[in-house]
Amino acid sequence: MSELAINGGKPVRGRDRLFPVYNPIGVEEKTAVMRVLDSGVLSQYIGVWHPDFYGGPEVKAFEKEWAEKFCVKHAVAMNSATSCLIAAVGALGIRPGDEVIVSPYTMVASVSCILWYGGVPVFADVEPEYFCLDPKSVEAAITPRTKAIVVVDLFGGAYDADAICTIAKKHNLKIIEDAAQAPGASYKGKKVGTLGDIGVYSLNFHKHIHTGEGGVAVTDDDALAERLQLIRNHAEAVVEAKGVKDLTNMVGQNYRLTEIQAAIGREQLKKLDALVAKRRENCAYIAARTRDMPGLAPAPERPQSEHVFYMQPFLYDEKVVGIPRARFVEALLAELPDASISGGYVKPIYRMPLFGQVPGLCPTAERLYGSELLLHEMMYPGLNKKDLDDVVEAFHKVYRHRGEL
Ligand SMILES: *Cc1c(COP(=O)(O)O)cnc(C)c1O
């Protein structure tokens, strides 16, 4: 008789016992939304130089609260993190032909944002255990045309800010920090997202906290904050009256967040610490119980940093486990049919049609994608101890009976 569900055995958790869904939205958000609906002003922006150029009371309050929470001078809310990333590239003055170094192992917007200003993405490789840009690879990618680096705090863990900021300073490069997956994370006591010139957070439905769609860009630099605000809201119609002299990239967009979303965001922000603490607690619980399987182990946390686990990464060694990762993941999903467990994350971005489809450019990213990384999200707040125990048991069961695969 086979034990594994993939071979017809009894699953750890059948379709009759689904996991609860992740839902951080509650009565607080409902009340906030009603406040805005009752006001009748669902967005208060005007795309000319006017007191409402900066949006309405909810947007302004949200930005103030976000800046305080993240210990940063300016927060500029927008309708997505993608918009924030594009605005950040524009604000830094990237021009056609400028090179911007970026990770290929990320959500595509970290890279595509460079293209909107005619910049050229130059891919550097990532670290094998932390999955963020590898400082050595970044340094090797620098040319006289390099202007900036887009770093990504992948899966909720900080990038190597000390090393990469040192390189940036030496070569006079700007840093955009894509912290979409890492709100609340920290590095040496400093909030992730504030470890570069401009940081970006996402508030899309899949992130730790959300407003449906939304994003926030942060910076300590007054001039960059102004340029972000201009690009967010029709810069070309505003610069003259506002007396803005540097017109580089001052063609604006409509990247405005609505009052409804901002009101939701204010409530979500209050919940961030508790949601992150629960994720960390759940991941520690799972990690402590999954260290006894040679070839499969939770990835380490960068020293002196606090991870916020957008996902929990595991490192997988096919030679030691003896089973292809894809097969192992398939077997896990048979044990936990509605679980979010996957292998590889994303295909390195340079292999997409738009980016030239150059296989093998970044060997570490290729290996992680091909065989070495296993991800799961079965540690989100709302799961109970039994849920976590089932996740742990599925890992052990598949590992124990991997000879069947
Ligand atoms: C989610 C995400 C984005 C994009 O966020 P949106 O708000 O959906 O535009 C960008 N970068 C990374 C790393 C992400 O995970």
The ligand as a MOL file (V3000), in Angstrom:
LIG
                    3D

  0  0  0     0  0            999 V3000
M  V30 BEGIN CTAB
M  V30 COUNTS 15 15 0 0 0
M  V30 BEGIN ATOM
M  V30 1 C 3.9530 42.9650 -5.6060 0
M  V30 2 C 5.2630 43.4700 -6.0570 0
M  V30 3 C 5.4000 44.6120 -6.8670 0
M  V30 4 C 4.2500 45.3150 -7.5060 0
M  V30 5 O 3.2670 45.7190 -6.6390 0
M  V30 6 P 1.9000 46.3370 -7.1840 0
M  V30 7 O 1.3840 47.1180 -6.0400 0
M  V30 8 O 1.0320 45.1710 -7.5360 0
M  V30 9 O 2.1930 47.1880 -8.3680 0
M  V30 10 C 6.6720 45.0660 -7.1520 0
M  V30 11 N 7.7590 44.4300 -6.7150 0
M  V30 12 C 7.6840 43.3130 -5.9700 0
M  V30 13 C 8.9410 42.6640 -5.4910 0
M  V30 14 C 6.4340 42.7820 -5.6320 0
M  V30 15 O 6.3590 41.6540 -4.9080 0
M  V30 END ATOM
M  V30 BEGIN BOND
M  V30 1 1 1 2
M  V30 2 1 2 3
M  V30 3 2 2 14
M  V30 4 1 3 4
M  V30 5 2 3 10
M  V30 6 1 4 5
M  V30 7 1 5 6
M  V30 8 2 6 7
M  V30 9 1 6 8
M  V30 10 1 6 9
M  V30 11 1 10 11
M  V30 12 2 11 12
M  V30 13 1 12 13
M  V30 14 1 12 14
M  V30 15 1 14 15
M  V30 END BOND
M  V30 END CTAB
M  END
